[in-house]
Amino acid sequence: MTIDAAPEGPSAASQGSPATPPVLQISGAALRRGDRTLWEGLDLTVAPGELIAVLGPSGSGKTTLLRAILGLEPLSAGTITALGEPVRPGGHGRKGNRHIGYLPQARPLPRDTAMRGRDLVALGVDGHRFGLPITRRADRERIDALIDAVGARSFANEPVGVLSGGEQQRLRVGQALADDPRLLLCDEPLTSLDLANQQAVVRLIDQHRRTGAGVLLVTHDINPVLDKVDRILYIANGRFMLGTPKDVLTSPVLTDLYGAPVFVLRAGDRLVVVGAPDAEASHHHHDNEEHA
């Protein structure tokens, strides 16, 4: 279901020519697992420069949606077109289009991981030569530029296993942006990061989307990104809602979505959702504008 209230519109970065083609077009999409429907009837268009946050309880199909866009998960129905090309499982996702970037969850790498920080970034520039000296000057210059862009110069030559989770995630951002992706898919990129590193990673993502890239960002905590978000796709109970944050994050909308009483409460400059699965861990929403 799409919220029919008049949208506030995307951020200034995404307001281009009406003729600008979308970076992502999902039509009539459904995904089922046996007798269980994760979601169905999903129509979603992502414009250049638009940031859409994907919310919902664990197991609702958020990550599966990203996998379907990457061509790693077959749809049960419908179609996906990314950057003008139809997505088909097995060859037309990230591997087939280097202009689709992917930023994974911030899970710490093992301490004995045998690569330096710059090696992690280099995988995004020329992954097939990982483990060998990078001799092409253009590659070295690109890696250095990415390291500087994500603020990783001071630890780029350190083993990644000894770096903090925030430092590792900055390097992953550099890897994901290596090919200047026009579509960036982020899967829980802020998990386990402290506030300062969350803000740093959000700032890097936002800077890239302001170059005209579309961003789909799966998250459990909307707080760090809410002031950057254009729309929210909220998936729960086999259904979904799509609209602006002010349209979607309300007690009536979430109650209807879950089919059970859900309350959106204001606590200072935060929104707290009570009654939804994973509420205590995943639905603490920040909304300065509504509170004001």
C-alpha positions in Angstrom: 0.0 0.0 0.0 1.3 3.5 -0.8 0.3 6.4 1.4 -1.8 8.8 -0.7 -1.0 12.0 1.2 0.7 14.6 -0.9 4.4 13.9 -0.7 6.9 16.5 0.5 9.1 15.5 -2.5 12.6 14.4 -2.5 15.6 16.4 -1.4 17.0 19.1 -3.5 19.7 16.7 -4.8 17.0 14.5 -6.4 15.0 17.2 -8.0 16.2 17.0 -11.6 14.5 17.0 -15.0 11.2 15.2 -15.1 12.6 13.3 -18.0 15.5 11.9 -15.9 15.0 8.1 -15.8 14.8 6.3 -12.5 17.8 4.4 -11.2 15.5 1.7 -9.9 12.0 0.5 -11.0 10.2 -2.3 -9.2 6.8 -3.3 -10.6 4.3 -5.8 -9.1 7.0 -7.5 -7.2 6.3 -10.4 -4.8 8.5 -12.7 -2.8 7.3 -15.9 -1.1 8.9 -18.6 0.9 6.7 -21.7 0.8 3.3 -20.6 2.2 4.7 -17.4 3.6 4.5 -14.1 1.7 7.3 -11.7 2.7 5.7 -9.0 0.5 3.7 -8.7 -2.7 2.3 -6.0 -5.0 5.4 -3.8 -4.5 5.8 -0.9 -6.9 8.7 1.3 -6.2 10.5 3.9 -8.3 13.8 5.5 -7.0 14.8 8.7 -8.6 18.4 9.9 -9.0 19.5 11.6 -5.7 16.6 10.0 -3.7 17.2 8.2 -0.4 14.6 5.7 0.7 14.9 4.0 4.1 13.6 0.4 4.4 12.2 -0.4 7.8 10.5 -3.4 9.4 11.0 -6.1 12.0 13.5 -8.9 11.6 12.4 -11.5 9.0 10.2 -9.1 7.1 12.2 -9.3 3.9 14.2 -6.1 3.9 17.6 -7.8 3.1 15.8 -10.1 0.7 14.6 -7.1 -1.2 18.2 -5.9 -1.7 19.3 -9.4 -2.7 16.5 -9.4 -5.3 17.8 -6.1 -6.7 21.3 -7.5 -6.8 20.1 -10.5 -8.8 20.8 -12.9 -6.0 17.2 -13.8 -5.1 14.5 -14.6 -7.7 11.2 -12.8 -7.4 8.0 -14.8 -7.1 6.3 -12.3 -9.3 7.0 -8.9 -10.9 10.0 -7.2 -12.4 13.0 -5.2 -11.3 14.9 -2.7 -13.6 18.1 -1.3 -12.2 19.9 1.5 -14.2 17.8 0.7 -17.2 18.6 -3.0 -17.3 16.3 -5.8 -16.2 17.5 -7.7 -13.2 17.6 -11.5 -13.6 19.0 -13.9 -11.0 22.4 -15.1 -11.9 24.0 -12.4 -13.9 22.4 -9.0 -14.0 22.9 -7.8 -10.5 26.1 -6.2 -8.9 28.4 -8.5 -10.8 26.8 -7.5 -14.1 26.6 -3.7 -13.4 29.5 -2.1 -11.6 27.4 1.1 -11.2 25.4 -0.7 -8.5 27.2 -0.3 -5.2 26.6 -2.4 -2.1 27.4 -1.5 1.5 26.9 -4.4 4.0 26.2 -4.5 7.7 29.0 -3.2 9.9 30.3 -6.6 11.2 33.8 -6.5 12.5 36.4 -8.5 10.5 38.5 -11.1 12.3 41.6 -9.8 14.0 43.8 -12.0 11.9 42.4 -10.8 8.5 45.4 -10.7 6.2 44.9 -7.4 4.5 45.4 -3.7 5.1 42.8 -1.1 5.1 43.7 0.1 1.6 43.5 -3.5 0.4 39.8 -3.6 1.4 39.2 -0.4 -0.6 41.2 -1.8 -3.5 38.7 -4.7 -3.8 36.2 -2.2 -5.1 38.6 -0.8 -7.7 40.1 -4.0 -9.1 38.9 -7.0 -7.0 40.3 -9.7 -9.3 43.9 -8.6 -8.5 43.4 -8.8 -4.7 46.6 -10.0 -3.0 48.9 -8.8 -5.8 50.7 -5.5 -5.9 48.6 -2.8 -7.6 50.9 -1.4 -10.4 48.5 0.7 -12.4 49.0 4.3 -11.5 45.3 5.1 -12.1 44.2 2.4 -9.7 46.6 3.7 -7.0 45.4 7.2 -7.4 41.8 6.1 -7.3 42.3 4.1 -4.1 44.1 7.1 -2.5 41.3 9.4 -3.5 38.7 7.0 -2.0 40.7 6.7 1.2 40.9 10.4 1.6 37.2 10.8 0.8 36.2 8.5 3.7 38.7 10.0 6.1 40.8 6.8 6.4 44.2 8.1 5.6 45.6 7.7 9.1 44.7 4.0 9.3 44.7 2.9 5.6 48.0 0.9 6.0 47.0 -0.8 9.2 45.7 -4.4 9.3 42.0 -4.2 9.1 41.5 -6.7 11.9 42.9 -4.3 14.5 40.7 -1.4 13.3 37.6 -0.4 15.1 34.2 -1.2 13.6 33.7 2.4 12.6 37.1 2.5 10.8 36.3 -0.8 9.0 33.0 0.6 7.9 34.5 3.8 6.5 36.8 1.5 4.4 33.7 -0.5 3.2 32.1 2.8 2.2 35.2 3.6 0.1 35.0 0.1 -1.5 31.3 0.6 -2.3 31.8 3.9 -3.9 34.8 2.8 -6.0 32.9 2.8 -9.3 30.8 6.0 -8.5 27.6 3.9 -8.3 24.4 5.5 -9.6 22.5 3.1 -7.3 23.7 2.4 -3.8 22.2 -0.4 -1.7 23.0 -0.3 2.0 22.1 -3.2 4.3 22.1 -2.2 8.0 25.3 -0.1 7.5 25.1 1.5 10.9 24.7 -1.6 13.1 27.1 -1.8 16.1 28.6 1.7 15.4 28.8 4.4 18.0 27.0 7.7 17.4 30.1 9.5 16.0 30.8 6.8 13.4 27.1 6.5 12.5 27.1 10.2 11.7 30.3 9.8 9.7 29.0 7.0 7.6 25.6 8.7 7.1 27.5 11.8 6.0 29.4 9.8 3.4 26.3 8.2 2.0 24.5 11.5 1.9 27.4 13.2 0.1 27.3 10.5 -2.6 23.6 10.7 -3.1 23.9 14.4 -3.6 26.0 13.6 -6.7 22.8 12.1 -8.2 22.9 8.5 -7.0 19.8 6.8 -5.7 20.1 5.1 -2.3 18.1 2.3 -0.7 19.1 1.9 2.9 17.9 -0.9 5.2 18.0 0.1 8.8 16.7 -0.8 12.2 17.3 2.7 13.6 15.9 5.6 11.7 17.5 8.2 14.0 20.8 8.8 12.2 19.2 9.1 8.8 15.8 10.6 9.2 16.7 14.1 8.3 18.2 12.8 5.1 15.4 10.4 4.1 12.9 11.3 1.3 10.6 8.3 1.7 10.2 5.3 3.9 9.3 1.8 2.8 8.0 0.0 5.9 7.6 -3.8 5.5 5.7 -5.8 8.2 3.4 -8.7 8.4 3.5 -9.5 4.7 2.4 -5.9 3.9 4.1 -2.6 3.3 3.6 1.1 3.5 5.4 3.7 1.3 5.4 7.4 1.9 7.2 10.3 3.6 8.4 9.8 7.2 5.6 12.0 8.5 3.1 10.0 6.6 4.3 6.5 7.6 5.6 6.9 11.1 2.2 7.3 12.8 0.1 5.2 15.2 -2.8 4.7 12.8 -0.6 3.7 9.8 1.6 1.2 11.8 -1.5 -0.2 13.6 -3.0 -0.9 10.2 0.2 -2.3 8.9 0.7 -4.8 11.8 -3.0 -5.5 12.3 -2.5 -4.9 16.1 -2.3 -1.8 18.3 1.0 0.1 17.8 1.7 3.4 19.4 4.1 6.1 18.1 5.1 8.2 21.1 7.2 11.4 21.2 9.9 11.5 23.8 11.8 14.7 23.5 13.2 14.8 20.0 12.6 11.1 19.4 9.8 8.9 18.3 9.4 5.5 20.1 7.2 2.8 18.6 5.6 0.6 21.2 3.8 -2.7 20.4 5.5 -3.7 17.2 7.8 -6.7 17.0 11.5 -5.7 17.7 10.2 -2.4 19.0 12.6 -2.1 21.8 15.6 -2.7 19.5 14.5 -1.4 16.1 11.9 1.3 16.2 13.3 4.3 18.1 12.6 7.1 15.7 14.0 10.6 15.7 11.7 13.4 14.3 12.8 16.9 15.2 10.4 18.5 12.7 7.2 17.0 14.0 8.3 17.5 17.6 9.0 21.1 16.9 
